[in-house]
């Protein structure tokens, strides 16, 4: 036993007696003007029944338990401590260090702890009955700075005016089937355990936050209630929310989830279970929320105020382990439910540019441009876009197709000459000619910001000098690398193993707009027949666009006019494909057949 001053201090040490094998220690400070340091240790791994601290002074009483202040003196940590508490007096009691051991038959347990602050410690066993860090205005914030418990914490943790800056539990906080309460008024900067069975309430004071909450091997069961989940610089640490197995808990934040770490991490190793909700009142920021397997719980962002940056801005990934997981829970933003889970129709802009996607990521037909929608009865009706009949020239902009997916994607190549998709000009609903080389495909490759829709989109644009023929087009992903033909696999990004995306089929229709006025030529001509008087009552082209290179009979897009074009048109005509709508009036009929024959006989004309 050692103390820094002998003035106004006293202590008693009671050895084991009456059949007891445990020591008792009482340390008392009275009317001290300066801090008193107490060192309580033993020469062997002794067990202690009680260490009681009476601080009746206004100055601090600092305790070092199981460690010697005289570095030349050998000291052993205690085998166990039944009670380590402050008793009489209102002066602050700080536990600067506490060490126990499991040497021999000792448990290393500390049954009860009640002090005003914990600076450091290594408890080899469990804390079982009482864990209180009391409020005391004499030391400012009451905190746990760096404490490791190698067993369990099996009791409530009460910190009515304090923060947890570093608490690591090798076992569990609480026990399966027996949840404890963790009440922390200020920050939780780092709280880690093998498993957590607890209802955690924190951030009850404005300006406080949640940083790292982590299980290293098990589940988190219970609840987490606070204000903000974000990064902290006091003290600096990696900020994470990582649950090794199942998230069987409600997460309720009165403000937001923001940048947790770099890269930002909110990870659940297996399932987010049914009957639970992640509820965020303000926003889910530019972070990746990852559910390893199944998402059966609910996701709610309660406020959507784009001006204030609220809403779902990040990326929620379901089945991130690519192990057959599903999304069967619900989701809503500002009270508007996601329609059609897992392939919902809500656009990213409605969510503030966020998305929820199931691995492998599928095409978001409703968020693409032009939108691809289901017309009912299983018949897919493609969206339409206008395309100038002229090759891109000065003052004429080649329009782009934006293919959106439900999650972040990347290609295996950084070369813009290598395409992660294949583009087809459809001769019928099932037969098409590949025209990928006529297009430039831009992919963010996972390097964009999470709040940018481009992080999960592909942009398909006609190359300069290329005339994109009117008709039906199809975009499909490259699922196997074919670098010899400038084709690169399209991957799910930020996913274990980076699997290929879903084998999607996105379709759109190109309409004639040869005068580049933003309206379909067929609609222009229908409204004013005098726009098309050549030849024989109209050729389907606005006369003011001529002379142009016109070759609608070069039907299969291979650059040659021959019998292959006849065969391709016949197939499309029989199937009533959009591609056979030669006159662009929206119908496939005898007039299209007559026009094709006439153009075939004329050849390609200027």
C-alpha positions as CSV (number, residue, x, y, z in Angstrom):
1,X,0.0,0.0,0.0
2,X,1.3,3.4,-0.8
3,X,-0.1,7.0,-0.8
4,X,1.3,10.3,-2.2
5,X,0.9,12.2,1.0
6,X,0.4,11.3,4.7
7,X,-1.3,14.6,5.6
8,X,-5.0,14.3,6.4
9,X,-5.1,10.7,5.1
10,X,-5.5,7.3,6.8
11,X,-6.0,3.7,5.8
12,X,-6.8,0.4,7.3
13,X,-5.8,-3.0,5.9
14,X,-7.7,-6.0,7.4
15,X,-6.2,-9.4,6.6
16,X,-8.3,-12.5,6.1
17,X,-9.8,-13.8,9.3
18,X,-12.6,-16.0,10.6
19,X,-12.3,-18.4,7.6
20,X,-12.3,-15.7,5.0
21,X,-9.5,-15.7,2.4
22,X,-10.0,-12.1,1.4
23,X,-8.5,-8.8,2.5
24,X,-10.3,-5.5,3.2
25,X,-8.9,-2.0,2.6
26,X,-10.3,1.4,3.6
27,X,-8.7,4.6,2.3
28,X,-9.8,7.9,3.8
29,X,-8.8,11.5,2.8
30,X,-10.0,14.6,4.8
31,X,-9.5,18.3,4.0
32,X,-6.8,17.8,1.5
33,X,-6.0,20.8,-0.7
34,X,-4.2,18.8,-3.4
35,X,-4.7,15.5,-5.2
36,X,-4.0,12.3,-3.2
37,X,-2.8,9.2,-5.1
38,X,-3.5,5.9,-3.5
39,X,-1.6,2.7,-4.7
40,X,-3.2,-0.6,-3.4
41,X,-1.4,-3.7,-4.4
42,X,-0.1,-7.1,-3.0
43,X,3.0,-9.1,-3.4
44,X,1.0,-12.1,-4.5
45,X,-2.3,-12.6,-6.3
46,X,-4.5,-12.0,-3.3
47,X,-8.3,-11.7,-3.2
48,X,-10.0,-8.6,-1.8
49,X,-13.4,-8.4,-0.2
50,X,-13.7,-4.6,-0.2
51,X,-11.7,-1.6,-1.3
52,X,-13.6,1.4,0.1
53,X,-12.6,5.0,-0.6
54,X,-13.8,7.8,1.6
55,X,-12.9,11.2,0.1
56,X,-14.2,13.9,2.4
57,X,-12.0,16.6,0.7
58,X,-12.8,18.7,-2.4
59,X,-9.6,17.7,-4.1
60,X,-9.3,14.5,-6.2
61,X,-8.6,11.1,-4.7
62,X,-6.9,9.0,-7.4
63,X,-6.8,5.2,-7.0
64,X,-4.3,2.7,-8.6
65,X,-5.5,-0.8,-7.8
66,X,-3.3,-3.9,-8.3
67,X,-0.4,-1.7,-9.4
68,X,2.5,-0.2,-7.4
69,X,3.5,3.4,-7.6
70,X,7.0,2.6,-6.5
71,X,8.4,1.1,-9.7
72,X,11.2,-0.6,-7.8
73,X,8.7,-2.7,-5.8
74,X,7.2,-5.9,-7.2
75,X,3.4,-5.9,-7.3
76,X,0.8,-8.4,-8.5
77,X,-2.7,-7.7,-9.7
78,X,-5.5,-8.9,-7.4
79,X,-7.1,-12.3,-7.9
80,X,-10.5,-10.8,-7.5
81,X,-12.3,-7.8,-5.9
82,X,-15.8,-8.1,-4.5
83,X,-16.4,-4.4,-4.0
84,X,-14.5,-1.4,-5.3
85,X,-16.6,1.6,-4.4
86,X,-16.5,5.2,-3.0
87,X,-18.4,5.4,0.3
88,X,-18.6,8.5,2.5
89,X,-17.7,12.0,1.4
90,X,-18.6,13.9,-1.7
91,X,-15.1,14.4,-3.1
92,X,-14.2,13.0,-6.5
93,X,-12.9,9.5,-6.7
94,X,-11.0,8.6,-9.9
95,X,-10.0,5.0,-10.7
96,X,-6.8,5.6,-12.6
97,X,-5.9,1.9,-13.1
98,X,-7.3,-1.4,-11.9
99,X,-5.8,-4.8,-12.6
100,X,-6.9,-8.3,-11.7
101,X,-5.6,-11.7,-12.7
102,X,-6.9,-15.3,-13.3
103,X,-3.7,-16.8,-12.1
104,X,-4.2,-20.2,-10.5
105,X,-7.8,-20.6,-9.2
106,X,-8.5,-16.9,-9.1
107,X,-11.5,-15.6,-11.2
108,X,-10.2,-12.1,-11.8
109,X,-13.7,-10.8,-11.2
110,X,-14.7,-7.4,-9.8
111,X,-18.3,-7.8,-8.5
112,X,-19.1,-4.1,-7.8
113,X,-17.6,-0.8,-9.1
114,X,-18.8,2.6,-8.1
115,X,-16.5,5.6,-8.7
116,X,-16.6,9.0,-10.5
117,X,-14.3,8.2,-13.4
118,X,-12.3,5.3,-14.8
119,X,-9.0,6.2,-16.6
120,X,-7.7,2.7,-17.4
121,X,-7.8,-0.9,-16.4
122,X,-7.5,-4.6,-17.3
123,X,-10.1,-6.8,-15.5
124,X,-9.3,-10.4,-16.2
125,X,-12.7,-11.7,-15.2
126,X,-16.3,-10.3,-15.2
127,X,-18.1,-7.4,-13.6
128,X,-21.3,-8.9,-12.3
129,X,-23.4,-6.8,-9.9
130,X,-22.8,-3.1,-10.1
131,X,-21.1,-0.8,-12.6
132,X,-21.7,2.9,-11.8
133,X,-19.7,6.0,-12.9
134,X,-21.3,8.6,-10.8
135,X,-21.8,12.3,-11.5
136,X,-19.3,14.7,-9.8
137,X,-19.0,18.3,-11.0
138,X,-15.5,18.6,-9.4
139,X,-13.9,16.7,-12.2
140,X,-16.0,17.9,-15.2
141,X,-17.1,15.0,-17.4
142,X,-17.3,11.6,-15.7
143,X,-15.9,9.1,-18.2
144,X,-14.5,5.6,-19.0
145,X,-11.3,6.4,-20.9
146,X,-9.7,3.0,-21.6
147,X,-11.0,-0.1,-19.8
148,X,-10.8,-3.8,-20.9
149,X,-12.9,-6.5,-19.3
150,X,-11.8,-9.9,-20.4
151,X,-15.0,-11.7,-19.1
152,X,-18.5,-10.3,-19.2
153,X,-20.3,-7.2,-17.9
154,X,-23.4,-8.8,-16.5
155,X,-25.0,-5.8,-14.9
156,X,-26.3,-2.4,-15.9
157,X,-23.9,0.4,-16.7
158,X,-24.9,3.7,-15.4
159,X,-23.2,7.0,-16.4
160,X,-25.6,9.8,-15.6
161,X,-23.1,12.6,-16.6
162,X,-20.4,10.9,-18.6
163,X,-19.0,9.4,-21.8
164,X,-17.5,6.1,-22.8
165,X,-14.4,6.8,-24.8
166,X,-13.0,3.3,-24.7
167,X,-14.6,0.2,-23.2
168,X,-13.7,-3.3,-24.6
169,X,-15.4,-6.4,-23.3
170,X,-14.0,-9.7,-24.6
171,X,-17.1,-11.6,-23.5
172,X,-20.6,-10.0,-23.6
173,X,-22.3,-7.0,-22.3
174,X,-25.4,-8.6,-20.8
175,X,-26.3,-12.2,-21.3
176,X,-28.4,-14.0,-23.9
177,X,-32.0,-13.8,-22.7
178,X,-31.1,-11.3,-20.0
179,X,-30.6,-7.8,-21.3
180,X,-28.9,-5.1,-19.3
181,X,-29.3,-1.3,-19.5
182,X,-26.5,0.9,-20.6
183,X,-27.3,4.6,-19.8
184,X,-24.6,7.1,-21.0
185,X,-25.6,10.8,-21.1
186,X,-22.8,12.0,-23.3
187,X,-20.6,10.3,-26.0
188,X,-20.1,6.7,-26.8
189,X,-16.8,7.0,-28.8
190,X,-15.9,3.3,-28.6
191,X,-17.9,0.4,-27.2
192,X,-16.8,-3.0,-28.2
193,X,-17.8,-6.5,-27.0
194,X,-18.0,-10.1,-28.2
195,X,-21.8,-9.8,-28.1
196,X,-24.2,-7.2,-26.8
197,X,-27.4,-8.0,-25.1
198,X,-28.4,-4.5,-23.9
199,X,-30.7,-1.6,-24.3
200,X,-28.3,1.3,-24.8
201,X,-29.4,4.9,-24.3
202,X,-27.0,7.7,-25.0
203,X,-26.6,11.2,-26.4
204,X,-29.2,12.7,-24.1
205,X,-27.1,15.9,-24.0
206,X,-27.0,18.1,-27.2
207,X,-23.8,17.9,-29.2
208,X,-23.0,14.4,-28.2
209,X,-22.6,11.4,-30.5
210,X,-22.2,7.7,-31.1
211,X,-18.9,6.6,-32.7
212,X,-17.9,2.9,-32.6
213,X,-20.3,0.3,-31.5
214,X,-19.0,-3.1,-32.4
215,X,-19.5,-6.8,-31.7
216,X,-16.5,-8.9,-32.6
217,X,-18.0,-12.4,-32.7
218,X,-21.7,-12.3,-31.8
219,X,-25.1,-10.6,-32.0
220,X,-26.4,-7.2,-30.9
221,X,-29.8,-7.8,-29.3
222,X,-31.8,-5.1,-27.6
223,X,-31.8,-1.4,-28.7
224,X,-29.6,1.6,-29.3
225,X,-31.2,5.0,-28.8
226,X,-29.3,8.3,-29.3
227,X,-29.0,11.4,-31.4
228,X,-26.2,11.2,-33.9
229,X,-24.1,8.3,-35.2
230,X,-21.0,9.9,-36.7
231,X,-17.2,10.3,-36.5
232,X,-15.4,11.9,-33.5
233,X,-12.0,13.5,-33.1
234,X,-12.1,13.3,-29.3
235,X,-10.2,11.1,-28.9
236,X,-9.4,10.2,-32.6
237,X,-10.4,6.7,-33.4
238,X,-11.8,4.6,-36.2
239,X,-15.6,5.1,-36.1
240,X,-17.7,2.1,-37.0
241,X,-21.0,0.3,-36.4
242,X,-20.1,-3.3,-37.0
243,X,-22.2,-6.3,-35.8
244,X,-20.4,-9.6,-36.4
245,X,-23.6,-11.7,-36.6
246,X,-27.2,-10.6,-36.3
247,X,-28.7,-7.2,-35.6
248,X,-31.6,-8.1,-33.4
249,X,-32.2,-4.6,-32.2
250,X,-33.9,-1.3,-32.9
251,X,-31.6,1.6,-33.8
252,X,-33.4,4.9,-33.1
253,X,-31.7,8.3,-33.8
254,X,-33.3,11.6,-33.3
255,X,-30.9,13.2,-35.8
256,X,-28.8,11.4,-38.3
257,X,-26.2,8.8,-39.3
258,X,-23.3,10.4,-41.0
259,X,-19.7,9.7,-41.9
260,X,-18.7,6.9,-39.6
261,X,-15.2,6.2,-40.8
262,X,-13.1,6.1,-44.0
263,X,-14.4,4.2,-45.8
264,X,-17.7,4.7,-43.9
265,X,-18.9,1.4,-42.3
266,X,-22.3,0.3,-41.0
267,X,-22.1,-3.4,-41.3
268,X,-24.2,-6.4,-40.1
269,X,-22.5,-9.7,-40.7
270,X,-25.6,-11.8,-41.1
271,X,-29.3,-10.8,-40.6
272,X,-31.2,-7.7,-39.7
273,X,-34.1,-9.5,-38.1
274,X,-37.8,-9.0,-38.4
275,X,-39.7,-6.9,-35.9
276,X,-36.9,-4.3,-35.6
277,X,-36.4,-0.9,-37.2
278,X,-33.6,1.4,-38.1
279,X,-35.2,4.8,-37.6
280,X,-33.4,8.0,-38.4
281,X,-35.2,11.3,-38.0
282,X,-32.9,13.5,-40.2
283,X,-30.8,11.7,-42.7
284,X,-28.7,8.6,-43.5
285,X,-25.6,10.3,-45.0
286,X,-23.0,9.4,-47.5
287,X,-22.3,6.0,-46.0
288,X,-22.6,2.4,-46.9
289,X,-25.0,0.4,-44.8
290,X,-24.4,-3.3,-45.3
291,X,-26.5,-6.3,-44.3
292,X,-24.5,-9.5,-44.9
293,X,-27.5,-11.8,-45.5
294,X,-31.2,-11.1,-45.0
295,X,-32.9,-7.8,-44.3
296,X,-36.2,-8.6,-42.7
297,X,-36.3,-5.5,-40.5
298,X,-37.6,-2.0,-41.3
299,X,-35.7,1.1,-42.5
300,X,-37.3,4.5,-41.9
301,X,-35.9,7.9,-42.7
302,X,-38.5,10.2,-41.1
303,X,-37.6,13.6,-42.7
304,X,-37.0,14.5,-46.4
305,X,-35.9,18.1,-46.8
306,X,-33.6,18.3,-49.8
307,X,-32.6,21.9,-49.0
308,X,-31.3,20.8,-45.6
309,X,-29.6,17.7,-47.0
310,X,-32.0,15.3,-45.3
311,X,-33.2,11.9,-46.6
312,X,-31.5,8.7,-47.7
313,X,-28.3,9.9,-49.2
314,X,-26.2,6.8,-48.9
315,X,-26.3,3.2,-50.1
316,X,-28.0,0.3,-48.3
317,X,-26.7,-3.0,-49.5
318,X,-28.6,-6.2,-48.7
319,X,-27.0,-9.7,-49.1
320,X,-23.6,-8.1,-49.1
321,X,-22.0,-11.5,-48.5
322,X,-23.6,-12.7,-51.7
323,X,-24.9,-15.8,-50.0
324,X,-28.5,-15.9,-51.1
325,X,-29.9,-13.3,-48.7
326,X,-33.1,-11.5,-49.4
327,X,-34.9,-8.2,-48.6
328,X,-38.3,-8.9,-47.1
329,X,-38.6,-6.0,-44.7
330,X,-40.0,-2.5,-45.4
331,X,-38.6,0.9,-46.0
332,X,-39.9,4.4,-46.2
333,X,-38.6,8.0,-46.5
334,X,-40.7,10.9,-45.1
335,X,-43.6,8.5,-44.7
336,X,-43.6,7.3,-48.3
337,X,-43.1,3.5,-48.5
338,X,-40.9,1.9,-51.0
339,X,-43.1,0.4,-53.7
340,X,-42.3,-3.0,-55.0
341,X,-39.5,-4.3,-52.8
342,X,-36.9,-5.4,-53.7
343,X,-37.1,-3.7,-57.0
344,X,-39.0,-0.6,-55.9
345,X,-40.2,2.2,-58.2
346,X,-39.2,5.1,-56.0
347,X,-36.5,7.1,-57.8
348,X,-33.2,8.1,-56.3
349,X,-34.1,11.8,-56.4
350,X,-37.2,11.0,-54.3
351,X,-34.9,9.6,-51.7
352,X,-32.2,12.4,-52.0
353,X,-30.1,10.2,-54.3
354,X,-29.8,7.2,-52.0
355,X,-30.7,3.6,-52.8
356,X,-31.3,0.2,-51.3
357,X,-30.1,-2.7,-53.4
358,X,-30.0,-6.5,-53.1
359,X,-26.8,-8.3,-54.4
360,X,-26.5,-8.9,-57.3
361,X,-27.7,-5.4,-58.2
362,X,-30.4,-5.3,-60.8
363,X,-31.3,-2.5,-63.2
364,X,-33.6,0.2,-61.7
365,X,-35.9,0.5,-64.7
366,X,-38.0,3.3,-63.1
367,X,-35.0,5.5,-62.4
368,X,-33.3,5.2,-65.7
369,X,-33.7,7.5,-68.7
370,X,-35.7,6.9,-70.6
371,X,-37.7,4.9,-68.0
372,X,-38.4,1.3,-68.8
373,X,-41.7,0.3,-67.3
374,X,-44.1,-2.7,-67.1
375,X,-47.2,-2.0,-69.1
376,X,-49.1,-4.8,-67.4
377,X,-49.9,-8.3,-68.4
378,X,-46.2,-9.1,-68.4
379,X,-45.6,-7.0,-71.5
380,X,-42.7,-4.7,-71.1
381,X,-43.3,-1.3,-72.7
382,X,-40.0,0.6,-73.3
383,X,-39.7,4.3,-72.7
384,X,-38.9,6.4,-75.7
385,X,-36.3,9.1,-76.4
386,X,-35.8,11.4,-79.3
387,X,-32.7,11.2,-81.4
388,X,-31.6,13.6,-84.1
389,X,-31.5,11.9,-87.5
390,X,-28.3,13.8,-88.1
391,X,-24.9,12.7,-86.9
392,X,-23.7,14.9,-84.0
393,X,-22.4,18.2,-85.4
394,X,-21.9,21.7,-84.0
395,X,-25.0,22.8,-82.1
396,X,-26.6,19.3,-82.1
397,X,-26.3,17.3,-78.9
398,X,-26.3,13.5,-79.1
399,X,-28.7,12.4,-76.4
400,X,-27.7,9.8,-73.8
401,X,-29.4,6.8,-72.2
402,X,-28.8,6.6,-68.4
403,X,-29.1,3.1,-67.0
404,X,-29.5,3.2,-63.3
405,X,-29.0,0.2,-60.9
406,X,-30.0,-0.4,-57.3
407,X,-26.4,-0.5,-56.1
408,X,-22.9,0.7,-56.9
409,X,-21.2,-0.9,-59.9
410,X,-17.8,-0.8,-61.5
411,X,-16.1,-2.3,-64.5
412,X,-12.9,-4.3,-64.5
413,X,-11.1,-1.9,-66.8
414,X,-10.3,1.8,-66.5
415,X,-10.2,2.2,-70.3
416,X,-13.2,4.1,-71.9
417,X,-12.8,1.9,-75.0
418,X,-13.8,-1.1,-73.0
419,X,-17.5,-1.4,-72.5
420,X,-19.2,-3.1,-69.4
421,X,-22.4,-3.5,-71.3
422,X,-23.6,-4.7,-74.8
423,X,-25.9,-2.6,-76.9
424,X,-28.3,-4.3,-79.4
425,X,-30.4,-2.8,-82.2
426,X,-33.4,-5.1,-82.0
427,X,-34.7,-6.5,-85.3
428,X,-37.5,-8.3,-83.4
429,X,-38.4,-8.6,-79.8
430,X,-35.9,-11.5,-79.4
431,X,-33.4,-10.9,-82.3
432,X,-30.9,-8.1,-82.4
433,X,-27.7,-6.9,-84.0
434,X,-24.9,-5.8,-81.6
435,X,-24.0,-2.2,-82.1
436,X,-22.0,-1.6,-78.9
437,X,-19.0,-0.1,-80.8
438,X,-21.3,2.7,-82.0
439,X,-21.6,3.9,-78.3
440,X,-19.4,5.2,-75.5
441,X,-20.4,3.8,-72.1
442,X,-19.4,5.7,-69.0
443,X,-19.3,3.9,-65.7
444,X,-18.4,5.6,-62.4
445,X,-16.6,2.4,-61.3
446,X,-17.4,3.1,-57.7
447,X,-15.3,6.2,-57.5
448,X,-18.1,8.7,-57.4
449,X,-19.7,10.1,-54.2
450,X,-22.4,8.1,-52.6
451,X,-24.8,11.0,-52.8
452,X,-24.3,11.2,-56.6
453,X,-26.7,9.1,-58.7
454,X,-23.7,8.5,-61.1
455,X,-22.2,6.2,-58.4
456,X,-24.7,3.5,-59.6
457,X,-25.4,4.4,-63.2
458,X,-24.1,3.8,-66.7
459,X,-24.3,6.4,-69.4
460,X,-24.7,5.2,-73.0
461,X,-24.0,7.9,-75.7
462,X,-23.7,7.6,-79.4
463,X,-20.1,8.2,-80.6
464,X,-19.4,11.3,-82.6
465,X,-20.2,10.9,-86.3
466,X,-22.4,7.8,-85.6
467,X,-26.0,7.9,-86.8
468,X,-28.2,6.1,-84.3
469,X,-31.0,4.5,-86.3
470,X,-34.5,4.8,-84.9
471,X,-36.0,1.6,-83.4
472,X,-35.9,-0.6,-80.4
473,X,-32.6,-1.0,-78.5
474,X,-31.5,-3.3,-75.7
475,X,-28.7,-3.0,-73.1
476,X,-27.3,-6.0,-71.3
477,X,-24.4,-6.3,-68.9
478,X,-21.1,-8.0,-69.7
479,X,-20.9,-11.0,-67.2
480,X,-17.7,-12.5,-68.5
481,X,-14.6,-10.6,-69.5
482,X,-13.9,-10.5,-73.2
483,X,-11.1,-8.0,-73.4
484,X,-10.2,-9.1,-76.9
485,X,-13.5,-7.6,-78.0
486,X,-13.3,-4.6,-75.6
487,X,-15.9,-6.1,-73.3
488,X,-15.3,-6.0,-69.5
489,X,-17.3,-7.6,-66.7
490,X,-19.7,-5.3,-64.8
491,X,-19.2,-5.9,-61.0
492,X,-21.2,-5.1,-57.9
493,X,-19.0,-2.7,-56.0
494,X,-18.5,-2.6,-52.2
495,X,-19.6,-6.2,-52.0
496,X,-17.7,-9.3,-50.8
497,X,-16.1,-11.0,-53.8
498,X,-17.3,-8.3,-56.2
499,X,-19.8,-10.6,-58.0
500,X,-21.2,-9.8,-61.4
501,X,-24.4,-7.7,-61.5
502,X,-27.8,-9.2,-62.2
503,X,-28.2,-10.3,-65.8
504,X,-30.6,-7.4,-66.6
505,X,-32.3,-6.5,-69.9
506,X,-32.9,-2.8,-70.3
507,X,-34.8,-1.6,-73.4
508,X,-35.5,1.8,-74.9
509,X,-36.9,3.2,-78.2
510,X,-35.3,5.8,-80.4
511,X,-37.7,8.0,-82.3
512,X,-36.9,10.1,-85.3
513,X,-36.3,13.8,-84.7
514,X,-34.4,14.7,-87.8
515,X,-35.0,18.5,-87.4
516,X,-33.8,18.3,-83.8
517,X,-36.8,20.3,-82.5
518,X,-37.4,18.0,-79.6
519,X,-40.5,16.3,-81.0
520,X,-41.0,13.0,-82.7
521,X,-41.1,13.4,-86.5
522,X,-44.1,11.2,-86.8
523,X,-46.0,13.5,-84.4
524,X,-44.8,16.6,-86.4
525,X,-46.0,15.1,-89.7
526,X,-49.3,13.9,-88.2
527,X,-50.0,17.4,-87.1
528,X,-48.9,19.0,-90.4
529,X,-48.8,16.7,-93.4
530,X,-47.1,19.4,-95.5
531,X,-43.9,18.8,-93.7
532,X,-43.5,15.5,-95.6
533,X,-44.5,15.5,-99.3
534,X,-41.7,13.5,-100.9
535,X,-42.0,11.0,-102.5
536,X,-45.5,9.9,-103.3
537,X,-47.3,11.6,-100.4
538,X,-44.5,11.2,-97.8
539,X,-41.4,9.2,-97.0
540,X,-41.6,9.5,-93.2
541,X,-39.0,12.2,-93.1
542,X,-39.5,15.9,-92.7
543,X,-38.6,17.5,-96.0
544,X,-36.6,20.3,-94.4
545,X,-34.1,17.7,-93.2
546,X,-33.2,16.7,-96.7
547,X,-30.8,16.0,-98.3
548,X,-29.7,13.5,-95.8
549,X,-28.3,10.0,-96.0
550,X,-31.4,7.9,-95.8
551,X,-31.2,4.1,-95.8
552,X,-34.0,2.6,-93.7
553,X,-33.7,-0.6,-95.8
554,X,-30.2,-1.2,-94.4
555,X,-32.1,-2.9,-91.6
556,X,-29.7,-5.0,-89.7
557,X,-27.1,-2.2,-89.2
558,X,-24.1,-4.0,-90.7
559,X,-23.4,-1.2,-93.3
560,X,-24.5,-3.3,-96.3
561,X,-27.8,-3.4,-98.2
562,X,-28.4,-7.0,-99.2
563,X,-30.6,-10.1,-98.7
564,X,-29.8,-10.2,-95.0
565,X,-31.7,-6.9,-94.5
566,X,-34.7,-8.5,-96.2
567,X,-34.6,-11.5,-93.9
568,X,-34.2,-9.3,-90.8
569,X,-37.1,-7.0,-91.7
570,X,-39.3,-10.0,-92.4
571,X,-38.6,-11.4,-89.0
572,X,-39.3,-8.1,-87.3
573,X,-42.5,-7.5,-89.4
574,X,-43.9,-11.0,-88.5
575,X,-43.4,-10.2,-84.8
576,X,-44.8,-6.7,-85.2
577,X,-41.6,-5.4,-83.6
578,X,-41.1,-1.6,-83.2
579,X,-38.0,-2.0,-85.4
580,X,-40.4,-2.8,-88.4
581,X,-42.2,0.6,-87.9
582,X,-40.5,2.1,-91.0
583,X,-42.8,5.1,-91.4
584,X,-42.6,5.8,-87.6
585,X,-46.4,6.2,-87.2
586,X,-46.4,3.8,-84.2
587,X,-48.0,0.9,-86.0
588,X,-46.5,-2.1,-87.9
589,X,-48.7,-2.7,-90.9
590,X,-48.8,-3.0,-94.7
591,X,-47.6,0.6,-95.2
592,X,-44.3,-0.3,-93.5
593,X,-43.9,-3.3,-95.8
594,X,-44.5,-1.1,-98.8
595,X,-42.1,1.5,-97.7
596,X,-39.4,-1.0,-96.9
597,X,-39.7,-2.5,-100.4
598,X,-39.6,0.9,-102.0
599,X,-36.5,1.9,-100.1
600,X,-34.8,-1.4,-100.8
601,X,-35.3,-0.9,-104.5
602,X,-34.0,2.7,-104.3
603,X,-30.9,1.7,-102.4
604,X,-29.2,4.2,-100.0
605,X,-29.8,7.7,-101.4
606,X,-28.5,11.2,-100.7
